[in-house]
Every structure is written in structure tokens, then in C-alpha cells.
Amino acid sequence: MEFHLQIGMTGTKQSIVNNTNTAKTYGSGELEVFATPAMVGLMEGAAMNAVHSSLPEGFGTVGTELQVKHVAATPLGMNVEARAELIAINGKRLSFKVEAYDEVGLIGEGTHERYIVEEEKFLSRVNNKGKE
């Protein structure tokens, strides 16, 4: 299967900090600030959005590796945007530069790797895990 992806493809994903995505709610901290796991999810979503529309029907991506730093806290009510740029393609393995910003500036940065999968085949293997 040939995939029509190009280095430099970008994607974004946004969220507003609320009581569902704080460190306190996630259990990753005790404060009502944007949670690192929520930032990671936003970054993964941005990377997925960068390539999803260019993949054939029935194909998607799954996250396989993430190296990020959460460098600034974001309070309740503030908008956060994650941005991802495709920086390397190695067969079905895709590498992204990821960043997250709130309304003031950079809050997180790093790299993320995703792998292209045939969704039905992938889910079949996952759902049969431990049954073989």
C-alpha cells in the first residue's frame, strides 16, 4: 500500500482548560492546572490530524513513542493548542515535532512517533490478545 505523505505536513488540536483536563482530575498532580497527560493527548491528536486525511480508507495511526517536556503551567479557562509537524517518514513509522501553546506562549515541546495501521486488522489482533 502506498501512502501519500510528505515531510512538513502539519496538524493542530485545541482544548480549553476546564475541570475535566486538570492535573487534579487526572490524578497526575494536586492542582487545578492543565494536566501533562491532557497535553500529551492533545499533541497526539495534532499529529494524527496532520496525516489522517491523507491516508487511504481503513487506515489510521497509533502512537508508539513520545518524548516531551511540560515547561509551563496553564490555568483554568485558558485555551491550549497543540501543533505537530511531520519530520520523518520511515515506511509506516512517522516522526513528528510536537509543541503546545497556551494564550501566553509555549507550554510543552518534544517529539512523537506514530505507526500507520490497517484499522480492522489491528483491532482484530488487539481484541484477540490473550485468547490465542
N, C-alpha and C positions, 0 to 999 in steps of 0.2 A: 504494500500500500504506500502510495506517495503522499506526502504531506506538503502543503504549500505554505510553509512558514518562512519568515525572514528575520534575520537579526535586526533589532531595532523596533520590533512590534511592541506596542505599549498597551497597558490596561490600567484602569482605576477602579476603586470601590470606596464608598463613603459610609460613614455612620455618625450619628450624634451620640455623645456620651450620655448615658442615662442609667437608671438603676439596674438594667439587665446586663450591662457590659463593664461593670466596675470590678476592681480587684477584690473588693469585699464580697461581691456576689459570686465571682468565680472561685473564691477561696484561695486565691493566689496572693492575697495581702489583706490588710485590715482597713484600708482607706477607700473612700468613695472617689476614686480616680480611675481613669481608663486602664483596664487590665492589660497586662502583657499578652495573655492568651487571646484577648479580643483583637489586639493589634496584629498578632500573628495570623489570625483568621482573616482579617481584612487584607493583609499582604498576600496571603494565598489566594484569596478571591480576586485580587487585582491581577495576579499572574495568570490565573485561569481565564479571566476576562480578556487578557492580551491575545490569547490564541484560540479560544473556544470557537469563535465564528469562522475560523479558517480550517477547522478540522472536518473531515467527512462525517456524514450522518452515522451515528452509532459509536463514535469515538469521543473520548474525553481525556482529561488528565487527572492524575493523582499526585499529591505531594509526597516526596520521598526524603527531602532534606531541607533544613532551614538553619541558617546561621544569622542571628540578628542581635542587635543591641537596642534596648529601650532607653533612650537618652534623656527624655523629659516627660514629666507628668502632665496629664490633661484633665481639667476639672469637668464636673457635670455640666451639661448644656452646650459644650463646645463641639463643633464639627471636626471630624477627623477624616482625612483622605489618604488612602494607600495608593502608591503608584508602583508599577512593575514594568521593567523593560527586558525583553528577551535579549540575552547577551551571548548565548552559545547554544548550538544545536548539535547533538551527537546521536544520530539515529533517532530513537524515540525519547531520548533524555534531553530535557530542556532546562537551561540555566537562566535565572533572572536576577537582575539587580532590583532590590525592593527598598522602598522608602515609605515612611508615614509622616504626615504633617498635620498639625492642628492649625487653628486660626492664627497662631503666633509664629510657628516655624517647625523645624524638623523635630520629630519625637522618636523616630526609630529608623534604622537602616540595616541592610545586610544583603545576603544572597539566599536564593531559594531555588530548589530543584524540583521539577515535576517530570512525570513519565507519561507518555501517551499510551492509553489502553483502549482496547475494544471493550466497551462497557458491558455488554451482555456476557462475554466470555470471562471477563474479570469478576463480575458479580457471581457467576456460576461457581468459579473457583473459591471465592470467599465464602459463599453460602454452604459449600461442601466441606469447608475446613473442619477437620476433626472427625469427619464422617467416613473417611476412606480407610 
